[in-house]
Amino acid sequence: MPFYKIGHASLLGALHLLHPGVEVPTPEQLSVIFLDRAHTKVLTVTLTSKVVTFVTDGWTYINGQDVVNYVVVCGEFAFFLETVYTGTQAHDTEFLSADVERVIAKYDFLEVGAVVTDNTSANQTTWRALQ
């Protein structure tokens, strides 16, 4: 069920009829707060005490925006971490190194064993900078 439907009057009416006084989360709470919390919990439970591979890929979105995606892989699991819309920021060594370090620090409960990127010249110098 799409998150926005939680605020539909018919659903709210039915829930209040079945359980008077029920407090229903807003669509924003479901899509932002609760979903993010659940995502972090799944990451924590699944990947704590495991070595993960950190994967990054930069590309241009269909609307012309430059994007960098971050994913972690561990065994048969792959978890999306985040997308960064970089705007006019060039995907140069300085930016990529700092952003990879930022994302790894944000998910400090992950033990990163390797960082995988494509082989652009900026990424090749990023490898050296991160070592």
Beta strands, then each sheet from edge to edge (+ up, - down):
strand 1: 51-60
strand 2: 66-74
strand 3: 77-85
strand 4: 111-116
sheet 1: 3+ 2- 1+ 4+
end
